[in-house]
Amino acid sequence: MPFFTYKIIDGHFVSDFGAHDLPSEIEAQIEAIKLACSLREGRPELLGKGYSILVIDDDGTAVCSIPLDVTG
């Protein structure tokens, strides 16, 4: 099973936010969306500052980036 790492970034690395063995990139993206929603509710001080959740696979390739800020 692939290993995915989650990081909070603001254009630069800010913080590691865990890692998971998940069956696919799609599952990793779903988890990133859930994490972003959780942070929006639980850490509102992060909003409006350009933070994103970056998902990286076990090869070091970026899978997706989910912004914390919601637009439109």
C-alpha positions as CSV (number, residue, x, y, z in Angstrom):
1,M,0.0,0.0,0.0
2,P,1.4,3.5,-0.9
3,F,2.6,5.8,1.9
4,F,1.4,9.4,1.8
5,T,2.8,12.3,3.8
6,Y,0.7,15.4,4.7
7,K,2.4,18.8,5.2
8,I,1.0,22.3,5.9
9,I,2.7,24.8,3.6
10,D,2.4,28.5,2.9
11,G,4.6,28.6,-0.1
12,H,7.3,27.1,2.1
13,F,7.2,24.2,4.4
14,V,5.5,25.0,7.7
15,S,4.8,21.7,9.5
16,D,4.4,17.9,9.1
17,F,0.9,16.8,9.7
18,G,1.1,13.0,9.6
19,A,1.5,10.2,7.2
20,H,-0.8,7.3,6.2
21,D,-0.7,4.1,4.2
22,L,-3.6,4.4,1.8
23,P,-4.7,2.3,-1.2
24,S,-4.6,5.1,-3.8
25,E,-3.9,8.7,-4.6
26,I,-7.6,9.3,-4.7
27,E,-7.9,8.1,-1.1
28,A,-5.0,10.4,-0.2
29,Q,-6.7,13.4,-1.8
30,I,-9.9,12.6,0.1
31,E,-8.0,12.5,3.4
32,A,-6.4,15.9,2.5
33,I,-9.8,17.4,1.9
34,K,-11.0,16.0,5.3
35,L,-8.0,17.4,7.0
36,A,-8.4,20.8,5.4
37,C,-12.1,20.9,6.5
38,S,-11.1,19.9,10.0
39,L,-8.5,22.7,10.2
40,R,-10.9,25.3,8.9
41,E,-13.3,24.5,11.8
42,G,-10.7,23.8,14.5
43,R,-8.0,26.3,13.7
44,P,-9.7,29.4,12.2
45,E,-6.5,31.4,12.9
46,L,-4.9,29.6,9.9
47,L,-7.5,31.0,7.4
48,G,-6.6,33.9,5.1
49,K,-2.9,33.3,5.3
50,G,-2.4,31.1,2.2
51,Y,-2.0,27.8,3.9
52,S,-2.5,24.5,2.0
53,I,-2.3,20.8,2.8
54,L,0.4,19.2,0.5
55,V,0.2,15.5,-0.1
56,I,3.5,13.7,-1.1
57,D,3.7,10.1,-2.1
58,D,6.4,7.7,-1.0
59,D,8.5,8.6,-4.1
60,G,8.6,12.3,-3.0
61,T,6.2,13.4,-5.7
62,A,3.4,15.9,-4.9
63,V,0.0,14.3,-5.3
64,C,-2.2,17.3,-4.6
65,S,-2.4,20.6,-2.7
66,I,-5.7,21.5,-0.9
67,P,-6.0,25.1,0.1
68,L,-7.4,25.9,3.6
69,D,-9.0,29.1,2.3
70,V,-12.3,28.6,0.5
71,T,-13.0,30.9,-2.4
72,G,-16.2,31.7,-4.2
